[in-house]
Amino acid sequence: MRKKELELQADRIELVLRDYKTPARVTGGIVTPRWIQFLLQTAPGIKVNRVEALSREIALALGVSSAQVATHRGAVRIDVPRSDPQPVKLMNMVARLPKQRIPFGTAVLGLTDDGAPLLLRLPSPDVGHVLIAGTTGSGKTALMQSLVASLALRYRRSELQLVLIDPKGYSFAELKTLPHLLQPIVTQSDQAARALDEMVEVMEQRSRARSIEVDPARQVRERSGVTKPLIVIVIDELADLIQTGGSDVIDRLGRLTQRGREAGVHVIAATQKPSSSIVGSLIKANFPVRLVGRVVSADDARVAAGLGGTGAERLNGHGDFIAVTAAEVIRFQAAYISTDEMMRVAMEGRQEAGGKDSE
């Protein structure tokens, strides 16, 4: 954006605050692909809640749909949406990240609201399994695609293997030829139950092997994911799968999410129906990390995030998400990968796998 436009917006913010006897000065800011963030220095005695109460007036003065007030490193921050929002391109992010410094099993999620890359290391004790929730238009499917593609870009089949369960039949269609797939993309509920059965057996075999392993050095290698690849099970439309698969699916998912991380098996599940009556009992304790886009209601936001007051029902959609881990809430813009780029990821993966096979 042009400097003059940013300066004009800063002047309008200061004017609104002065008119409502809440004097403050814009001291700087950050422009991200989706947001403009203005940092404020308020006058002595001015509390943050007075600025928060004026968020609607600030939005009207700037001609934007919303203005959100938060605190940032001791200062007050006002976030307003850009008039020319830009996507966060996954391929650009992956190219800029130094592979040698990124821990094994790390996926790319997007950019935080202060412009920093947001990464997710699946083998971490604080992660293990991930729930993605968001209604139609939230960007849930795009986030799943980017997450899977970022893993496939960074790791070979010998390091990472995938099971993709896609009842809709098109969420991962462009990735169907990835060499990382343990089986063709699963689209039917009975196939999904069998696939989960197989993954439970793999998990139990690995657990038995670990229990009788006597070589400490080999144990360390296996825990690092070097000798046995990580297995990532990605499920779209979790609520629909539970409704059609019933207790058998719930039992298998429960076993995988309770014991899978130690065996190098991870579940990433997405739903647009995060109601407590459908998925509440399964996700309550088994998905430490929640990635939540716009949802229908505050109740859905509470179930999806695992805690109340996150404001997920007020997110803007189109990749505007919060990441919830432990009690920390981080807002971020999900990375995006185009259809052509996904096809290129799959093709390059096949070429690399073919080259390895021919050596």
ABEGO torsion letter per residue (X at the ends): XBAAAAAAAAAAAAAAAAAAGBBBBBAEEBBBAABBBBBBBBBBGBBAAAAAAAAAAAAAAAGBABBBBBBBGGBBBBBBBBABBBBBBAAAAAAABBAAABBBGBBBAEBBAAGBBBBBBAABAABGBBBBBEBBGAGAAAAAAAAAAAAAAABBAAABBBBBBBAAGAAAAAAAABAABABBBBABAAAAAAAAAAAAAAAAAAAAAAAABABAAAAAAAAAGAABBBBBBBBBGAAAAAAAAEAAAAAAAAAAAAAAAAAGBBBBBBBABABAAAAAAAAAAABABBBBBBBABAAAAAAAAGBBGAGAAABAEGGBBBBBBEABBBBBBBBBBBAAAAAAAAAAAAAAAAAAAAX
